[in-house]
Amino acid sequence: MAGTIYNIASDGVRCALSPLGASIASVQAMDRRGRFIDVALAPKCLFDGTPDPFTAGRTIAPCCGRIREGRISIDGVPVQLARNEGMNHIHGGPNGAAFQVWTAQQVSPSHICFELELPDGLDDYPGNRTLRAEYAVEGNLLSVIYSAVTDRATWVDMTNHIYWDLSGRFDGSALDQVLEINAKQVVFNGEGHLPVEILPVEGPFDFTHPATLAENMKLDPAHGQLVMGRGYNNAWLLDDDSQRTREWAARLYAPSTGIRMTMDTDQPAIVLYSGGFLNEKNRIQDGVASQGCAVALEAQQLPDPFHLPGASPEPLRPGDRFRRQIVWRFEAL
């Protein structure tokens, strides 16, 4: 039930999980002094079960991000999805996985499996779908495996909307974290934060070398993308790792604690959201959030692949299984 918390732990990572949205409620990692500190934004609603649309830490499905006018096509057949952000569809709809209470099974002290049934027609998606989210810790690793099956061709994408401040402060200074993204292309957005084109990274959007978010933003503070998103709210196309030549997808580092998080995934993109629209309406365990107090790195498919030039959405069909993994490794430097 909502408000229930499950815990998994290893020598290097402690994680609290909620069945509401199959969510990561909190993460603790060890700093350079050997202390466990909170490094993930902890929404209060996940602990007390009160209704709250704040999606931090939750599993986002069956769609990640926005879809223009809620219009998709499955095998050439137009589908009109529920519109829950003006004329557009966002994060799987008003009844998406983030707002559902999943069933939970604690497999071991270090492993939990959540499962959710989404009926045919919910928010106008075709297919009876079964979603799974399996979280595990081992040593200094936290991982999640997302999977889904369906009885009708449909669209499925899944990610976790966790926010990070590896300093453990969550006081609006998370933009001082040092970031690297293993990507040479970025998606720019148009009106309504809808993706419109894929471009080479340059200027504020080049994280191929370590830089703080604040430093990169200062390279062109009047850039239209940064103004519109109050910072970053863009997808980066990860360099191909089909031959496993890529050792990681992104790295985030907090000099004050020495904690470095290395993220890898078999998803093709990462959305960087620098928390520009976080505010006092977003309740967290120790008070309220504020603009830029934490940073989200969401591994997912390309945003709105039904309308983004160059993207090729691949439906999930009966007999197939959607399966994606995200791994976070924590080190104290």
N, C-alpha and C positions, 0 to 999 in steps of 0.2 A: 504494500500500500504506500501511497505518497507519504513522505516523512520518514520512512524506514531507511536506515543506512546500513550498508554492508561494507566490511573492511577487508582489504587484502594487503599483505605486507611481505617484504623481503628484507635482506640486510641493508639495502640501499634505497628502497622506495616504500612509502606508505601511501595508500590510496583509499579514499572513501567513495562509495558508489551509491547511487540512488536508482530505484526502479522507475521513478518519474523521468521519462525521456531516456532511460538507460544511460544515466548521466555520470560523469566524473564530478563528484561533489567537492573533493579537495585532493591535493597531492602534496606530499612532503618529501623533500630531498635533502641530502646532507651537504652542508656548506664546507668551506675550507677549514673551519675550526671543529668539524666533526659534529655539528649540531643539525638536527632535523628542523627545517623551516618550511612554512607554507609557501609554495611557488605558483599555485593556480588560484584564480579568483573563485571564491566559494559562495555561490548564491544562497541566501538565507532560506529561500523557498524550498530548496532541496532537503533541508534539515527539518524545517517545521511543517512542510506540507501545505502551506498556504498558497492559494492561486496566484500566479505571477507569470506574465508572458516572457520574462527574462530567460533567454535560451542559453546562457553561458554554461558550458560543460555538458550540454545535452547532445544526444544523438540526433542529427538532422537527417530526415528521410521522409518520403521517398524522392525528394529533390533537394539539392543544395543550392542555395541562392535564389535568384529571381528568374522567372520566365516571362518574356514579354507578352502581355495580354493573356497569359495563361494558355497560349496556343501551342500545342505540340502535334506531332504526327507519328503514328505507330504503323509501320509497314504501309505507308501511304494513306492511312485513314486519319483524318483530322480528329483531334480530341481537344475539347475545351475544358480546362481544369478550373477549379474554384479560384476566384480572385480574392486575395486576402491582403493586398497592399495596393489600394487604389484599383487601377485596371489590371494590375499584374499579380502573378502567383509567386509566393516566396516560401522557401523552406518546407515544401511538401503540403502546404495548405493549412487551414485553421484547425484541422484535426490530424495534423501530421504526427509522426512518431515522437517528436520532441514533447508533445503535450499528452501523450498516452502513458499509462502505468503499465510497464512491462512485467511479465512473470520472471522471477529470479531463481536461479539455482546456484548455491555456493558449492562449487565442485571440490574445492580444497581451500586452505587458508590463503592461497596465493592465486586463486582462479575462480571467476564468477561468470556465469552465462545468463544473459537476458534474452527473452524471446517475446515476440509480439505478432499477433495476427491482424492484418489490415484487410477488411472485406472489400469485395468488388464494388466499385462505384464510390468509395469513400473519397470525398473531395474530387470526385469524377475521374479518378484513376481506374483503368481497367485491371481486373484480375484480383483473385484472392491471393494475398501475399503473406508469406511468413518471413519475418526479419529476425536475425540473431546478432547479438553483440557479445563477444567473448573477451573479457578483460583478464590480464594476467600480469604478475610481476615476477621477476627473477633477477637476483643480483641488483644491478643498477638500471634495469630495464622495466619499463611499463609498456604494454602493448594492447591493442584491440584488433580483433578480427571481425569485420562486418560481413554478413552473408545474407542472401535473400533468394527465395524461389517463388514462382508464380504459376497459376493455372491458365493465364492468358498473357499474350504479349503486352508488355507494359514498359514504363520507364522507371528505373531505380537508380538512385545514387545515395550514398551514405557517407557522413563524416561526423566528427565531433567538434563542437563549437567551444572548445576550452580556451580560456584566456590565461596568459602567463605574465608574471612579474618575478623573475628569478632573484630579485633583491629581497622579496618578501614584504615589501612596503605597501604596495597598492595605494599610493598616495598621489598619483598623477604624474609620477616621474618615470614611468615604464619606458618612455621613449629614449632613455639613456642606455637601454640595453643594446648590445652589439649584435648585429644580425648578418648572416650570410644566407643567400638562397642560390641553389645550384640550378640557375635558370638564365637563359639569354633572351627570353621573350616574355612580354607582359601584355595583359589585356587591359585596354583602356575602356572606360565606361562613358555612356552618354547620359541623357536626361533620365532621371529615375534610377540611377546607378545600374542601368542595364548595359551589358557588355556590347561593344560595337566593333572593335578591331584589335588585332594582334600586332604588336610592334616590337622591334628590338629594344632591350633595356638600355637606358642611358640616363645620365643625370641623376635625379632623385630616385630613379627606379632601378639603378644598377647596384645590386647587392652581391655581385660575383666576388667582391672582396669585402672583408669585414668593415662595417661602419655602423655607428649608432643610427637609429631611426631619426633622431633629432638632427644629427649632422647632415644626413642625406636630404632631409626636408629643407634645410637651410640653403641647399644648392639652388633651389628655385621655389621659394615659399609661395609665389603667386601662380604656380603651375595650376592650370584648370582642374586637373585630377585631384590635387591635394586640397584645393579650395572646396571642391564639391564634396569630397569625402571627409573633410575636416582632418586630413591626414590620409593614410593609405586605406583603400578598400578595393583592392585589385587582385587579380589572379596572375600568378607567374606559371609559365609552362616549364615544367621540370625537364632538364636535359635527359635524353633517352637513357634508360638503364636496362634495356632489353638483354644486354650481355653482362649485366651486373658490373659494368665499369664504373658506375656511380656509387660511391660508398655512403653517401648521405644526401638528403634533399634540402635540409635547412639546419642552421645552427644558430642558437640564441645564447648570449653570455651576459652575465651581470658581474662587472668588476668588483662591486662591493662585497659580494658573497663568494665569488670564485666559482659559482655554479654555471656550468655550460650544459645546455640541453641540445643533443643532436637528434634530429628527427629524420626518419626515413619512411617511405611509403611506396606502394606499387600503384598509387593513384597518379594520374598524369599532371596534376596541377596542385598548387597551394595558393589559397586566398590569404593574403595578409590584410588584417583589419587592425588598425592602430587605436581603436576604441574612441574615435572622435565623437560618437554620439552617446557614449556612456554618461550617465548623470545620476543625480540623487534619487531618481525614481527606481534605480536598480539597487535593490537591497543586497548587501553582502554580510558575511558573518560578523564582521567587526564594525558595521555601520552602513555606509552607502558608497557606491562607486562614484568616480569622477572622470572627466574627459582625460583619455590617455593613461588611465591608471593601470592598464594591462593590455596585452597584445595577443590577438588570436592568429593562429596559423592553421588553416583548415585544409586538409588534404582531400581532394575531390576530383570529379571529372571537370572538363572545361565548363565554365558557367554558361547557362542558356545555349547549349550546343545546337538547338533547333533554329536559332536565329543568328548566331555568331559566325561570320564568314570564316571558312577554313576548318570548322568543327564538324565532326561526323558522329552524331549520336547513334549508339547501338542499343536497341531495345533488349530487355530481358525477356526470354521466351520460355514456354513450358519445357521442362527437361533440362534447362540450363540452370546454372547457379551464379549469381553475383557474389564475388568474394574479393574483398580488399583488406589490406592490413596497414596499420600505422604503428610505428615503434618509436618510443622516446627513450633516449639514453641520457642519464644524468652523471656528470663528473664534477668533482671539486678540484679546481686548478689553483 
